[in-house]
Amino acid sequence: MRPLNRRTGLVAGIMLALILALAVRLVDLQVVDARTLDAESNSQISVTQPIYADRGDIDSADGTVLASTVLRYDVTAAPAEASTFSRADGKKSEKVTVEQAMISLAKITGTPAKTLLSRITANPKSQYALLASSVDVSAYDSITALKIPYVYLERHTARTYPDGAVAGNLVGFTGDSGAQAGLELKENSCLAGTDGSETYERSADGTALPGTTTVTKKAVSGGTVETTIDADLQYQVQQVLDEQVKALGAQSGTAIVERVSDGHLLAVADSPSVDPNNVNGTASGNLYSKAFTDLYEPGSTMKVLSAASLIDQGKASPSTEVTVPDERTFPWGGRIGDAETHPVEKLTLTGILANSSNVGISLIGTRLSKQERYDYLEKFGLGQVSGVDFPGEPTAPLKPVSQWDEQTNYNELFGQGISATAIQMADAYQAIANGGVRIPATLVTGCRSADGTVTKTAAQTPVRVVSSSTSKQMLEMMETTMQSGTLSGTAPISGYSIATKTGTAQIADAPNGGYGQDYVTSVAAIAPAADPQYVVFITFTKPTVNKTSAGVGPAFREITSDVLQDYRVTPNDQESNLPTIW
């Protein structure tokens, strides 16, 4: 009996030890490690995923949407689950093969059935295959109605641009890495929303459990960028510009309409223009707004700034008399010539502008020192970023006068040896039109957040450039360009007198150290001359059909006519009586 009792006691002892060990482990699991284990368990069945915030819109001044965010869906499938299935159709049930299902999808997505079939059969054991990308809500509804059990639709958002290439260079575009150009990039802080998050529980096979989704952080949509652009006018200007670029065989063109009273940009068109819906369809050199980013030598449109500086300093008047040959030569070997040979002419300063004489402005312009002229150019806005501060604007300041050689000292007066953007030149003419006060250009008026709060763009600081008297005299002088000067061959706009100036600027041919045979042609216009309300500034780069500023005439006339008509400007055809000769 003793051995038996010993064995019984030993077994009982072992059992007691096991029970005690289990009890200790149970306490450890339920008390000591409970939180850690709960967290591990939750991490295995609970999934957190982002809720992506919608990007805000870009609107024109009247609320027309220029850029927006829309719902899109990627069509995906689980190839491992793809097989023939039964689909109920009323009281009937039909068998649907994988091939038949792909044919049905092809009709909705526009992707060939063979392509869809190859994608779903490429890796039969896979749980994921992308069949088609970014289908719209209508397609989503149609695909859902097919009830294909192994096909899934993944929701996301996409950027859309309703007007395509119209204002495309202004609104810019986005890419996989975010905002890339234009207002999309500049106003990203307004447009970008704040992503949220949500959690849901899943089963062992990874399927989301119904009713378990909880929003842990709400997504906040981005704000709306409110611009100064007139959508209808932008469209009109774009059409005219595109047609004339083609007619002139030009490499590119820009057209700007700026309101005089506040510097608001009502239209800024580039041709060619990028379609943000199809960025890859546009050459890389045309993805941005050349009106803001491209420097060029403005040529004779600079003569208005030179003449205004002279008059403002009391060094000349509209009737100042100058004897003008068709060329000048200098001891250092330099030469200045007019566009056409002519006998010696007796021109007033008004006549020098009307006939766009390089020689004439060079004879009178040096009455101002280099530094005086430089200071006026700065006040006119050259050599500095515009009030818009558009992405890609050049930041190079004007070349200091200490670096002006003898030739530049004269060439600067008629727009050679100095660079500007089309926007800078339009701004300079806005100053001439606005009583001598430059209001830097404005493209964005504010940001309207998702809750309706509007944050206004800071008002631009006006700059007094020339006196109001100088402004009036310049406007009257510029009227003679259409009356008897370089635009006299362009039909007048009935009922209106327009202050204009032409430019035909040679393009520097750097490899040869001089100027080649290509030009930038331009027209600057202020309408109406007697009551300035709008500036129109147009350029064409490297035209081949007509290389003179006369080739800009048709576009200038049509765009200016559209502006006057659209805004119902009261006719005013008072003409200048200033003499052009003496």
C-alpha positions in Angstrom: 0.0 0.0 0.0 2.9 2.4 0.7 4.1 2.5 -2.9 0.6 3.1 -4.1 0.1 6.0 -1.6 3.4 7.5 -2.8 2.4 7.3 -6.4 -1.0 8.9 -5.6 0.7 11.7 -3.7 3.2 12.3 -6.5 0.4 12.6 -9.1 -1.6 14.9 -6.8 1.4 17.0 -6.3 2.1 17.3 -10.1 -1.6 18.1 -10.7 -1.5 20.8 -8.0 1.7 22.3 -9.5 0.1 22.4 -13.0 -3.1 24.0 -11.6 -1.0 26.6 -9.8 1.0 27.3 -13.0 -2.1 27.7 -15.1 -3.6 30.0 -12.5 -0.5 32.2 -12.5 -0.5 32.3 -16.3 -4.2 33.1 -16.4 -3.7 36.0 -14.0 -0.7 37.1 -16.2 -2.8 37.0 -19.3 -6.0 38.6 -17.9 -4.3 41.2 -15.7 -0.7 41.9 -16.4 -0.7 41.5 -20.3 -4.3 42.2 -20.9 -3.9 45.6 -22.5 -1.0 44.5 -24.7 -2.9 41.4 -25.9 -6.0 43.4 -26.5 -4.0 45.9 -28.7 -2.4 43.0 -30.6 -5.8 41.4 -31.2 -7.4 44.7 -32.3 -4.5 45.3 -34.7 -5.2 42.0 -36.3 -8.9 42.6 -36.8 -9.1 46.4 -36.9 -8.0 48.3 -40.0 -7.4 52.1 -40.2 -7.6 53.7 -43.6 -7.5 57.4 -44.8 -10.5 59.4 -45.9 -9.1 61.6 -48.7 -10.3 65.2 -48.7 -11.6 66.7 -51.9 -9.4 69.3 -53.5 -11.1 72.7 -53.9 -12.3 74.4 -57.1 -10.8 77.2 -59.1 -13.5 79.6 -60.2 -13.7 82.5 -62.6 -15.0 85.9 -61.4 -18.6 84.9 -62.2 -18.4 81.5 -60.6 -17.7 79.4 -63.7 -15.7 76.4 -62.6 -12.3 76.3 -64.2 -11.0 73.3 -62.2 -12.8 70.9 -60.0 -12.7 67.5 -58.3 -14.9 64.6 -59.4 -15.6 61.1 -58.2 -13.9 58.4 -60.2 -13.6 54.6 -59.7 -10.9 52.0 -60.6 -12.4 48.7 -61.8 -10.5 45.9 -60.1 -11.0 42.1 -59.9 -9.9 39.0 -57.9 -8.7 36.6 -60.6 -8.5 33.7 -58.1 -12.3 34.0 -57.7 -13.1 34.5 -61.4 -15.3 31.8 -62.7 -18.8 31.3 -64.2 -21.5 32.6 -62.0 -25.3 32.7 -62.0 -27.1 36.0 -62.3 -30.8 36.4 -61.7 -32.7 38.3 -64.3 -36.3 38.7 -63.1 -37.6 35.1 -62.7 -34.9 33.7 -64.9 -31.3 32.9 -64.0 -28.4 32.9 -66.5 -24.9 31.6 -66.4 -22.2 34.2 -67.1 -18.7 33.1 -68.1 -15.6 35.2 -67.4 -15.4 36.0 -71.1 -19.0 37.2 -71.2 -18.5 39.3 -68.1 -15.5 41.0 -69.7 -17.4 41.7 -72.9 -20.1 43.4 -70.8 -17.4 45.4 -69.0 -15.8 46.4 -72.2 -19.0 48.1 -73.4 -19.1 50.3 -70.3 -15.4 51.1 -69.8 -14.3 51.4 -73.4 -11.5 49.0 -72.8 -11.4 46.2 -75.4 -12.7 42.9 -74.1 -9.5 41.1 -75.1 -7.5 43.5 -73.0 -9.8 43.0 -70.0 -9.6 39.2 -70.4 -5.8 39.2 -70.6 -5.6 41.3 -67.5 -7.8 39.0 -65.4 -6.2 35.8 -66.6 -2.5 37.0 -66.4 -2.1 35.8 -62.9 -5.0 33.3 -62.0 -4.0 32.9 -58.4 -3.9 36.6 -57.6 -6.4 38.4 -55.5 -6.0 41.7 -57.4 -5.9 42.9 -61.0 -6.6 46.4 -62.3 -9.0 46.2 -65.2 -9.8 49.8 -66.0 -9.0 53.2 -64.4 -11.0 56.3 -63.5 -14.5 55.5 -64.7 -17.2 58.0 -63.9 -20.3 57.6 -61.7 -22.5 56.6 -64.6 -20.1 53.8 -65.4 -20.0 52.8 -61.7 -23.8 52.4 -61.7 -23.7 50.3 -64.9 -20.9 48.1 -63.6 -22.6 47.6 -60.3 -25.8 46.4 -62.1 -23.8 43.6 -63.8 -23.4 41.9 -60.3 -20.1 40.3 -61.2 -19.0 38.8 -57.8 -15.3 39.0 -58.4 -15.2 42.6 -59.7 -14.8 45.5 -57.3 -14.9 49.3 -57.7 -12.4 51.4 -55.8 -13.4 55.0 -55.1 -11.0 57.9 -55.6 -11.1 61.5 -56.8 -9.7 63.0 -59.9 -9.1 66.6 -61.2 -11.1 67.8 -64.1 -10.9 71.0 -66.2 -14.3 71.7 -67.9 -12.9 74.3 -70.4 -9.8 72.2 -71.3 -7.1 74.3 -73.0 -9.1 77.6 -72.4 -7.2 79.1 -69.4 -5.2 75.8 -69.2 -2.0 77.7 -68.8 -3.4 79.8 -66.0 -5.1 77.1 -63.9 -2.2 74.7 -64.4 -2.5 71.0 -63.5 -1.8 68.3 -60.9 0.1 65.0 -61.1 0.9 62.0 -59.0 3.1 64.0 -56.7 0.6 66.8 -56.3 0.2 70.3 -57.7 2.5 70.9 -60.7 1.9 74.3 -62.3 -0.2 77.5 -62.5 -2.8 78.3 -59.9 -3.0 74.7 -58.9 0.6 75.1 -57.6 0.5 78.8 -56.5 -2.8 78.4 -54.5 -2.2 74.9 -53.2 -2.5 76.0 -49.6 -6.1 77.0 -50.3 -7.0 74.2 -52.6 -5.6 71.3 -50.6 -7.9 69.7 -48.1 -7.1 67.9 -44.8 -7.4 64.1 -45.0 -9.4 62.2 -42.3 -9.4 58.6 -41.2 -11.7 55.7 -40.4 -11.4 52.3 -38.9 -13.3 49.0 -39.6 -13.1 45.4 -38.4 -12.3 42.6 -40.7 -12.8 38.9 -40.8 -10.1 36.3 -41.0 -10.2 36.4 -44.8 -9.8 40.2 -44.8 -13.4 41.1 -45.6 -14.7 44.2 -44.0 -17.4 43.4 -41.4 -20.7 45.3 -42.0 -21.6 48.0 -39.5 -18.1 48.2 -38.0 -16.8 51.3 -39.8 -16.1 54.3 -37.5 -14.9 57.7 -38.6 -12.0 58.7 -36.3 -11.2 62.0 -38.0 -13.4 63.9 -40.5 -11.9 65.0 -43.8 -12.1 68.7 -44.6 -12.4 69.7 -48.2 -10.1 72.3 -49.8 -11.2 75.8 -50.4 -12.2 77.5 -53.7 -9.8 79.9 -55.4 -11.7 82.9 -56.7 -10.0 84.5 -59.7 -10.5 87.8 -61.7 -10.9 85.9 -65.0 -14.0 86.5 -67.1 -14.7 83.0 -68.4 -16.6 84.2 -71.5 -14.0 86.8 -72.5 -11.2 84.3 -71.8 -12.8 81.9 -74.3 -13.2 84.7 -76.9 -9.6 85.8 -76.5 -8.3 82.2 -76.7 -10.2 81.6 -80.0 -8.9 84.8 -81.6 -5.3 84.2 -80.5 -5.3 80.5 -81.7 -6.6 81.6 -85.1 -4.0 84.4 -85.5 -1.1 82.2 -84.4 -2.0 79.8 -87.1 -2.6 82.6 -89.7 0.8 84.2 -89.0 2.6 80.9 -88.8 3.9 82.0 -85.4 5.6 79.9 -82.8 3.4 81.2 -80.1 1.3 84.1 -78.9 -0.1 85.8 -75.8 -3.0 88.1 -75.2 -3.8 90.0 -72.0 -6.9 92.0 -71.1 -6.4 94.1 -67.9 -8.9 96.4 -66.2 -7.4 99.8 -65.7 -9.1 100.8 -62.5 -7.8 97.9 -60.3 -5.3 95.9 -62.3 -7.6 92.9 -62.5 -6.7 90.4 -65.2 -9.9 89.6 -67.1 -8.2 87.3 -69.7 -4.7 85.9 -70.1 -4.4 83.6 -73.0 -1.4 81.6 -74.4 -1.3 79.8 -77.7 -0.5 76.9 -77.8 -2.2 76.2 -74.4 -2.0 73.1 -72.4 -5.2 71.0 -71.8 -4.8 70.0 -68.2 -7.0 67.0 -68.9 -4.3 65.7 -71.2 -1.0 67.1 -70.1 0.9 64.5 -72.0 -0.6 65.7 -75.3 1.2 69.1 -74.9 4.9 69.8 -75.7 6.9 70.5 -72.6 7.7 74.0 -73.7 4.0 74.9 -73.8 2.9 73.7 -70.3 3.2 77.0 -68.6 2.0 80.6 -69.2 4.4 82.4 -71.4 2.6 85.6 -70.7 4.1 85.4 -67.2 7.2 83.3 -67.6 8.9 84.3 -70.9 11.2 87.2 -71.1 11.6 89.0 -74.4 13.0 92.3 -75.7 9.8 94.3 -76.1 11.0 96.5 -78.9 9.0 99.7 -79.9 6.3 99.3 -77.2 9.1 100.5 -74.9 9.1 103.9 -76.7 5.9 104.9 -74.9 7.7 104.4 -71.5 10.7 106.4 -72.8 8.5 109.3 -74.0 6.5 109.3 -70.8 9.7 109.6 -68.7 10.9 112.5 -70.9 7.6 114.4 -70.6 7.3 113.7 -66.9 10.8 115.2 -66.2 10.0 118.2 -68.4 12.7 117.3 -70.9 10.2 117.1 -73.8 6.6 117.6 -74.8 4.3 116.0 -77.4 5.3 118.8 -79.9 9.0 118.7 -79.3 10.7 119.0 -82.7 13.3 116.6 -83.9 15.1 116.2 -87.2 15.2 112.5 -87.9 17.4 110.8 -90.5 16.8 107.1 -91.2 19.9 106.0 -89.4 22.7 107.0 -87.1 26.2 105.7 -86.8 28.6 106.0 -83.9 32.4 106.2 -83.4 32.5 102.8 -81.6 31.0 101.2 -84.7 27.4 101.1 -83.5 24.4 101.8 -85.7 20.8 102.6 -85.2 18.3 102.4 -88.1 14.6 102.8 -88.7 12.6 99.9 -90.0 12.4 101.5 -93.5 14.7 103.8 -95.3 13.3 107.4 -95.6 14.6 110.9 -96.3 15.3 113.2 -93.4 12.0 113.9 -91.6 10.9 116.6 -89.3 9.0 114.8 -86.6 7.5 115.8 -83.3 7.8 113.5 -80.4 4.2 112.5 -81.2 5.3 111.7 -84.7 8.2 109.7 -83.5 5.8 107.4 -81.6 3.2 107.3 -84.4 5.9 106.3 -87.0 7.8 104.2 -84.4 11.2 105.8 -85.2 14.2 104.2 -83.5 16.4 107.0 -84.6 14.0 109.7 -83.4 13.6 108.4 -79.9 17.4 107.9 -79.7 18.0 111.5 -80.5 15.8 112.8 -77.8 15.8 110.1 -75.2 19.3 110.7 -73.9 18.1 114.0 -72.4 17.5 111.8 -69.4 20.5 110.2 -67.7 20.9 106.4 -67.6 20.0 106.4 -63.9 16.9 108.5 -64.4 15.6 106.1 -67.1 16.5 103.1 -65.0 14.5 104.5 -62.1 11.4 105.0 -64.3 11.7 101.5 -65.7 11.6 100.1 -62.1 8.5 102.2 -61.3 6.8 100.9 -64.4 7.4 97.4 -63.0 10.2 96.0 -65.2 12.8 93.8 -63.6 10.5 92.6 -60.8 7.9 89.9 -60.2 4.4 91.0 -61.1 1.7 91.5 -58.4 0.4 88.0 -59.3 3.8 86.3 -58.5 2.8 83.5 -60.9 4.9 80.2 -60.7 7.9 80.5 -63.0 8.0 84.3 -63.2 11.6 85.4 -63.8 13.2 87.1 -60.8 16.2 88.7 -62.6 16.3 92.4 -61.9 17.1 95.0 -64.5 20.7 95.2 -65.6 22.3 98.0 -63.6 23.3 101.1 -65.5 27.0 100.4 -64.7 26.7 97.5 -67.1 25.0 99.5 -70.0 27.5 99.8 -72.8 27.3 102.6 -75.3 25.0 100.7 -77.6 22.6 99.7 -74.8 22.4 103.3 -73.7 20.6 104.0 -77.0 18.9 100.7 -77.7 17.2 100.6 -74.3 15.1 103.6 -75.5 13.4 101.5 -78.1 13.3 98.2 -76.3 16.5 96.4 -77.2 19.1 95.2 -74.8 16.4 95.1 -72.1 14.0 92.3 -71.2 10.4 92.1 -69.9 7.4 89.7 -69.8 4.1 90.4 -71.5 2.5 90.9 -68.1 5.1 93.5 -67.0 4.5 95.4 -70.2 0.7 95.2 -69.8 1.1 96.6 -66.2 3.3 99.4 -67.5 0.5 100.4 -69.9 -2.0 100.2 -67.1 0.0 102.9 -65.4 -0.2 105.1 -68.5 -3.9 104.5 -68.6 -4.6 105.0 -64.9 -3.5 108.6 -64.6 0.1 107.6 -64.1 -0.5 105.2 -61.2 0.5 101.6 -61.6 -1.7 99.0 -59.7 0.2 95.7 -59.9 -1.8 93.0 -61.7 -4.2 90.8 -59.7 -5.3 87.3 -60.7 -6.7 85.9 -57.5 -9.1 87.8 -55.3 -9.5 85.3 -52.4 -9.9 81.8 -51.0 -13.4 80.6 -49.9 -12.9 77.8 -47.4 -15.3 74.8 -47.1 -17.2 76.5 -44.3 -17.9 79.5 -46.5 -15.3 81.8 -44.9 -13.6 84.0 -47.5 -10.0 85.2 -47.0 -9.4 88.1 -49.4 -6.1 88.5 -51.2 -4.1 91.5 -49.9 -4.8 94.6 -51.9 -1.9 95.7 -54.2 0.0 98.8 -53.3 -0.3 101.5 -56.0 2.9 103.1 -57.4 2.9 106.6 -58.8 5.0 106.4 -62.0 4.3 109.6 -63.9 2.0 112.6 -63.3 -1.7 112.6 -64.4 -0.8 115.4 -66.8 1.9 113.1 -68.4 -0.7 110.3 -68.6 -3.2 112.5 -70.5 -0.6 113.7 -72.9 0.6 110.1 -73.6 -2.9 108.9 -74.3 -3.5 111.6 -76.8 -0.1 111.0 -78.5 -0.8 107.3 -78.8 -4.1 107.9 -80.7 -2.0 109.0 -83.7 -0.7 105.4 -84.2 -4.1 104.4 -85.7 -4.8 107.8 -87.3 -1.6 108.2 -89.3 1.0 105.9 -87.9 2.0 102.2 -88.0 -1.6 101.0 -87.5 -3.2 103.3 -90.0 -3.9 100.4 -92.2 -6.0 98.7 -89.6 -9.7 99.4 -89.8 -10.8 101.7 -86.9 -13.2 100.4 -84.3 -16.4 102.3 -85.1 -17.4 104.8 -82.4 -14.1 104.5 -80.4 -10.7 106.2 -80.4 -8.0 103.8 -79.2 -4.6 104.7 -77.8 -2.1 102.2 -79.3 1.6 101.4 -79.8 3.1 98.7 -82.0 6.3 96.8 -81.5 8.5 94.7 -83.9 11.4 93.4 -81.8 14.2 91.5 -83.3 15.1 88.3 -81.3 18.7 88.1 -80.1 20.6 85.4 -81.9 23.0 84.5 -79.1 25.2 82.0 -81.0 26.1 84.7 -83.6 26.4 87.5 -81.0 23.7 89.7 -82.5 20.1 89.7 -83.8 18.7 87.2 -86.3 15.8 87.4 -88.7 13.1 86.4 -86.2 10.8 88.8 -84.4 8.3 89.3 -81.6 5.5 91.5 -82.9 3.1 93.2 -80.5 0.4 95.8 -80.1 -0.4 97.6 -76.8 -3.9 99.2 -76.7 -5.7 101.4 -74.2 -9.5 101.7 -74.8 -11.2 104.1 -75.0 -8.4 106.7 -75.2 -10.6 109.5 -73.7 -11.8 107.3 -70.9 -9.3 104.5 -70.3 -10.9 101.4 -68.9 -9.1 98.4 -70.4 -5.6 97.5 -71.5 -5.1 95.0 -74.3 -1.6 93.6 -74.9 -0.9 91.1 -77.6 2.4 89.4 -78.7 3.3 86.9 -81.4 6.7 85.1 -81.3 8.5 84.3 -84.6 5.7 84.9 -87.1 6.6 83.7 -90.6 3.8 85.0 -92.7 4.0 88.7 -91.6 6.9 89.7 -89.5 5.7 93.2 -88.8 3.4 94.6 -86.1 0.8 95.1 -88.8 0.2 91.3 -88.6 -1.1 91.8 -85.0 -3.7 94.3 -86.2 -6.5 91.8 -86.9 -6.2 90.1 -83.5 -5.9 93.5 -81.7 -9.0 94.8 -83.4 -11.1 91.8 -82.8 -10.2 91.4 -79.1 -10.5 95.1 -78.3 -13.9 95.1 -80.1 -15.0 92.1 -78.0 -14.0 93.9 -74.8 -15.8 97.1 -75.6 -18.9 95.2 -76.6 -19.0 92.7 -73.8 -18.6 95.5 -71.1 -20.9 97.9 -73.0 -18.4 100.7 -72.9 -19.9 104.0 -74.0 -18.6 105.0 -77.5 -16.1 107.8 -77.5 -14.3 108.6 -80.8 -12.7 111.9 -79.9 -9.5 112.1 -82.0 -6.1 113.6 -81.2 -5.2 117.0 -82.8 -1.5 116.7 -81.9 0.9 117.4 -84.9 3.2 114.6 -85.9 5.4 116.8 -88.1 6.7 120.4 -88.0 
